[in-house]
Amino acid sequence: MENRFSQKLIIPCYDADFSCLLKPSSFMDLAQEFAQLHADRLGFGYDDMMRTRTAWVLSRMHIHFECHPKWRDEVTLSTWHKGAERLFYLRDFRMTGSRGETLVSATTSWLVLNMDTRRISRDAEVLDGGTALMENAVGQPCGKVQMPKGAEPEKVAEHKVAYSDVDMNGHTNNARYLVWAMDVLDYDFAVNNPVKDVKINFNNETRPGETVELFKAESEGKIYVEGKVGDKSAFCVELGW
């Protein structure tokens, strides 16, 4: 049983932007898929969790781009879990290039959700500690992300949750929130200034038909985007360059 799961892949055109660089949300899609593939091998994947009516829910994520992968690049994506820390279960990722150089590093914090009650399960026995690999792709777990103090967020868009947003758990897939956040940026700025750091918190699920209001603020060279349904925060993302 391998504590680290790795596979080679080639960056496809549909995961690249106008500058032919891997989109941040596309890296997030890949990370979620690799997390599931590795969890399946270790015995706590989707089917294993559903036997107890539970599921993995991504709560926090920090992605750091050392060098943006490009369309047609051959890369290797690796992932490993680091066991439990308080309520969270930690999993890291690293994408490397053909010479073994680090391109992207990421750390994620997960919760276990009871599918019937939609509440967090505090079952600390989900993971077998013997499968953990105590190696950090990013030095610290992603912390709390929120609108900076003193900022006056501007409402910049609305998004009605629709078919293309929803995953097999019946709520908005986490990567879609990052899509929405990137979409509220000025297009020319986003294309010509690839984001280096993404920190995102997933606070509450959103479901088909709900309208998510998107708010943006800037502080100390970073852009913050928060999605809200009424007064309830669905997500908050910090983008850094």
N, C-alpha and C positions, 0 to 999 in steps of 0.2 A: 504494500500500500504506500503510495507516494504522498509525502506531506506537501509537495509542490506540484501544481498542475501547469504544464506549459504546452503550447502549440504554436507552430508557425502559421502565418497567414499573410496574404497580400492585400494591401489597402485598396478596396474597390472604388470605382468612380463615384458611386452613389453615397459614399461616406466622406467625400471630399467637398470642400467649398470652392469658390471661384478661383482662389489662389492655389488650388490643388492640395490643400492641407487637410489633414484629418479633422473633422468637426469635433468639438468637445462632447457634444451629445452622442456622437457615433462611438467615441471611446467609451462612454458610459454604457451604451448598448452592449458593446463587446464585453465590458467588465461584468455586467449582470449575467450574460450568457455563460461566461467562464466560471463565475461563482457557482452557478447552478450545475454545470458539468462536473466541477470538482466536488461539490457537495454530494452529488449522486454517487460518485466513486467512493466517498467516505461514509456513506450510509445515512446522511441526513439531508438528502435532496427533496425535491417537491413531493414525490410519491411517498417517501418515508414520512415526511411531516404531515401529509394529509391523512395518514392513518390515525393520527391523534387530533385531527382537525386544526392543525396549526400551519403557519406559513412564515417564511422569512420576509421581513419588511425592512427595506433600506431606510435608515434614519438620517445618517450624515455621510458626507463624502468630501474629500479634498483631493483634487487632481492637480498635479504640477507638471507642466510641459518644459522639459529641458531643451528639446529640439522637436519641432512638430513633424510627425511622420507625413509623408506625401503619397499621393496617388501612385500606385504601382510599386511602392516600397515593400520589400519582404521584411517582415518584423516577427518577433516572437513575443507573445503575451504570456506572462506567468502570474499565478495567483496562489495564495496560501492563507490559511486562517491562523489567528493568534489566540484563540480561546476567548474566554469571557473577561470583561472588565465592567464591574457593577452590572447594570441592566443590559449592557451592550455586548455583542459578539463582534470581534474585530477581524477584518479580512483586508489584506493588502494586494496590490497589483504592481507589476512592472512590465513595461513594453521596451524591448531592446531592438537595436538595429542589426544589420548583417554582420557588423564587426563586434557585436556584443555591447555596444555603447547604450547607456540608458537614454531613452527618448521621453518616456512618460512614467511618472510614479503616482500612485494613488493609495489612499487608505480609506476604508469604509467602516461604518458602525451600523450594526443590524440589530433589530429587535425580533422577537417571536410573537406573532399575532394569533390569537384564537379566532378562527374563521367564523365561529357562530356568534360570539359575543362582540367581536371586533375590538377586543381589548388586548392589552399586552399580557402575554403569558410570562410568568416569572419562574419557569422551570429551568433551573440551572444545570440540569443533567442532559441538555440537548446534545452537547458535544462531548466526545471522548477526548480528554486532554492529551492523550497519546498521539493524536494526529496533528497537534498544533506545531507551528514552526515560528519560533520567536525571533523573527527578523523584520526590521522596519524598512518598508519602502519609503515612507514619509515618517519623520521623526516622532510626531505626536498625533494622536487621534484628532479628527476634525472637531473643533469646539463649537460653541453656540454661535450661530450667525443671525444677526438681526439688524434692522435699520440703525445707522449710527445715531447716537444721542445728538439732539439739536438739529438734526436734518428735517427738512420739510418735504417728504416724498410727494412726487407729482404723479397723478394717475395718467398713464400713457396708453393703456389699451385695455380691452376686455377679450376674454376667450371663453367660448362656450364649449364645454367638454363634449367631444364627439367620437365617432367610431375609431378614427385613427389614433386617438389618445389613449384608448382603454386597453389594458392588458388582460391576461387570463384570470386575474384575481378580481376583475370587475371594477377596478378603479384606474385612475390615470397612471400610466407608467412613469416612473421617476424621470427617465430621460426626457420626457416631453416637457417637463418643467424647465429644463435647461434650454430646450428648443425655444420655448416661449421667452425666456430671459434674453437669449441672444437676439431674438427677433425684435425686441424693443430698442436695440442699439441702432445708432446711425449705420446704415449699410456700408458706406465707404470706410468709415472708421473700423468697423468690425473686420472687413476684408483686409485692410492694410495694416491692422494692428492685432496680430494673433494673440489671443488671451494666454497668459502664462499660468495663472492660478485660478482655480475654481473651487470655492467652498460653498457647500449647499446643505441646508437642513430641510428635511421633509417633516412638516409639523402635523398635517392632517390630510387624510385622503380626500380626493374629489371624485365625483361620479358623473356618469353620462347625464347631460342636460343641465348641469350646474354651470353658472357663469362665474368665471374667476376674473376679478379685477386686478390689473397689474400696475404696480407703483414702482417708480424709479427714483433713486437719489444718488448723489455723488459726494464722496468725502475722501480727502487725502489721496487722490489719484485712483481711487477704486470706485466701481459702480455697483450699486446694490439694487436688486430687483426682488420685490415681494409680491406673491400672489395671494389674494384674500377672497374668501367667500363670505360676504357680510363682514362681520367683525372678526372672523376666524382666519388666522394665517394658515395657508396651505403649504407654502414653502418660502424660503428666503435664500437668495444666492448672493455671494460676494465675488466679483470679478476683478482680477488684478493683472497688471501689465508690468 
